[in-house]
């Protein structure tokens, strides 16, 4: 169980209104993307029903010691529960910037059969789209849901919310029933001015993570995006010139709220140039960034373990950056994730203790059990192993075994299935029409089940809970397609509704982590 950590900053920052900017990449043409949420979008509170979270037994807090960086290298039932998820992350009056559509990770031939590619290139709607006003009919027979281990499942949530919406988000996750919460941290947002800065956003994040900790969630933070003062190259996003600058920032976070943390992922998708400007796009370059942060996190864990006042039984899990599943493509600015991982091993990854290998095993429009490439598969987005959940996982495992890292484990820090089913307009990418809303849920649950059958796979984090909202749906932002809640009522989308409703995936996961529950319908 978690120990209760009362926040010393809560009263002061309770009314703090979040200021931040949208940050997403440029629109692709006939190219493919990794559905990563970039956590710098605007926020507005929305009223939703209150949820009573599961009961937890909590105990009193301890204090985080100082660490010096010394190295560089529900009961059973059949009635669908009341709608609970939080409101929109961004307000209905917010306008996305022209660079809001996610960028490519891969360029492959367009589909030769199936839906036309016009859906992938159509312009965003210029007027208010029409939306259903009644709940959709079932997209097929009610699927059979396996029993899953909630302790190995999680979901990602953007921290750019006001205090009220953050609390509602935590209630929504508590209701869902998964154990892990992932928050992606923008370093440049928390320290925009200098290396010693403890900004209001930093303190707000501390409060938010403490409140998540007090709900009994296991917390994973993913740290990326160096601030301008730490980089000589100001193009897009990238690492700091000096890897020790990141280690210093991570050290500061552990000093301030390390007792709330269970795992830290060092960077995000560094095999994409948009995340790695200013450094060589290879695994050896990444390991140079990774090592000082690895040393800093381990130093903190070791000191906590030996501190008689606040001993920590388990060290903070260290995770190498989840790599985007992509091939080499100079124009798109991507490095093949398989080759990149091998370069990380060449630079010494296998020799490190307490490290999980980060992976982003997306499956696009392909079922998690399927593999590339069957003769019957000839519709596009199914002619390369990078488009398959199973192939992505197995390829990484093979590399681990070849490098004598058989005892190592993976941590899927980001994955999901997208669908535009029941949303207005054409989907952002043609392949999103391959998955209906029920398939999205069954694919997600099956992928979780497969992962839990693998002794080398640790927790799996779903992307995302609530990015679908009036703005992202109207602008055909593909991040919305991965969301398992959206604005509306009774499973029907209504972009002007102040409420949130769920896709079947939400209730399938809810069902799967509760062995005594068998819902009559997932809507």
Helices and strands as residue ranges (DSSP letters): H 10-13, H 118-121, G 150-152, E 153-156, H 163-176, E 180-186, H 187-190, H 200-214, E 218-224, G 228-230, H 243-257, G 258-260, E 263-266, G 273-275, H 283-306, E 317-320, H 337-346, G 349-351, E 355-359, G 385-387, H 389-402, E 410-415, G 430-433, H 437-452, E 457-462, H 470-474, H 479-482, E 485-489, E 492-493, E 500-502, H 504-512
